[in-house]
Amino acid sequence: MMLVPRKKDFDLFDNFFEDDFFHPMTRTDKNLMKTDVRETKDKFIIDMDLPGYDKENINLSLNNGYLEVKAKTEKETNENEEEKYVRKERYVGECSRSFYVGEDTMYEDIDAEFKNGILTIEIKKKDEVTSDEPKQIEIR
């Protein structure tokens, strides 16, 4: 009885440790949507890597204080009976991330640009009222 598949370039140790069991995120997932968040005096800036995505397939939505970024890439239909893939590393599918931006953030506080595979999102900061500052209520 044979438990180890016979392949010309099969290496038991390499293939064993490449299994998803040892890597909760697959090799393609760990390279998706890498994000940097910066802060200036009046805004937050999110830079997100989305190489290989089209601007039309990237969506931003704001719901209950969460900014969600969804991106989708579709499989190219290039069928050729004379060719077969030996290895595929390019990601095909959907991915998303969400960021809490505060329930008082409105659509007009958010500006986004997609250029050279990088999505840049700017979120204006809101003036915060601290408990030290009394809030004046007009009496009628």
N, C-alpha and C positions, 0 to 999 in steps of 0.2 A: 504494500500500500504506500502511495507516494503523497505526502502532505505538502511538500515544497514544490511549487510550479517550476518546470524546466523552461528557462528562457536563456537565450544566448548571453545577454548582458545582465542577468539576474544576480544581485548581490543581497544575500539574506539580511545582513545588518543594515545596509542603507535603506532597503525597502521596509524593513521592520520599524525603524525609528522615524520614517517619513509618514507612518500611519497617523490618521487624525486623532487617534486615542492619545498620542503623546503631544499633540498640538491642538488644544481646544479650538483655536482659530485656524482655519485652513490657511495655506500659504497665500492664497489670493486675498482672503479677508484681512490679513494684517497689513496689507498695502492699500486698503480702501479708505477713502475719506480721512486721510491724515490731516489733522487740524491744529492750527496755532491760534491762540486767543491773546490779543494785545489790548491794553487799556491806555487811553489818553485822558486828558483832563475832562473832555466832554463826550467821549464815546468809547464803545468797545469795538474792536475790529477782529473779525474771524476770517482767517485764511484757510481754505480747505482745498486740498489736492483732489482734483477730479479729472485726471488725464484720460483721454479716450472717450469722454462724454460729450454729447452735443448740448448746447445751451437750451434747446427746445425740450430736452429730456430731463432737465433739472427743475424741480419745483420747491418753492418755499411757502410754508403756511404758518400762520400764527393762531394758536388755539390755547386758551386758558393759561396764558403766560409762557407757553413753550413755543419756541421757534423750531420747526421741523424742516430738515433738508432731505429731500428724496431725489435720488438720481437713478436713471435706468439706461442700460445699454442693451442693444438687441444683437442677436446672432446674425452674422452675415450668411446669406444662403448662397454658398458657392459649392455646388455639388459637382464633383468630378469623380467618375468611377475609377480613373487611373491613379488618383491620389488618395492617400489616407493620412490622417494626422498621426504622428509619432508621439507628439507631446503638445498639449494645449495649456498655456499659462495665462492667456488673456481672459479677463473676467467678462462674463455675460450674465446679466440679470439686474436686480434692483438692490439698492442699499439705502439706508437712511440713518440719520442722527438727529437728536433733538437737544436743545439747549434751553434752560430756564432763563428767560429774559425779564420776567416780572409781569404781573397781570395788568399793570398800568402802561405797558408798552403797546403802542398802536402801530398800524401798518405804515403810517407816514413817518415813523421814527426809524424805519429800516430802509437801507439802500444797499443794493446788491449789484455786483458786476462780475462777469465771467470772461476771463481773458487768459489765453495760453494755458488752458487746463487748470486754472486756479480760480475758485469762486471766492470773492472777497465780499464780506457782509459787514456793513457798518451800522451799529445800533446806537442811537443817541441816548445819552444818560438823562434820566429824569432828575429834577431837583428833589432832593430828599428832605423831608421835614423830620427833624429829630425831636425827641421828647423834651429836650432842653428849650426848644423854641416854642413859645405859646402860640397857638393858632387862634386868631381873632375871629369871633363870630359876631356878625352884625345883629343888633337887636332892633326889631322893627317896632 
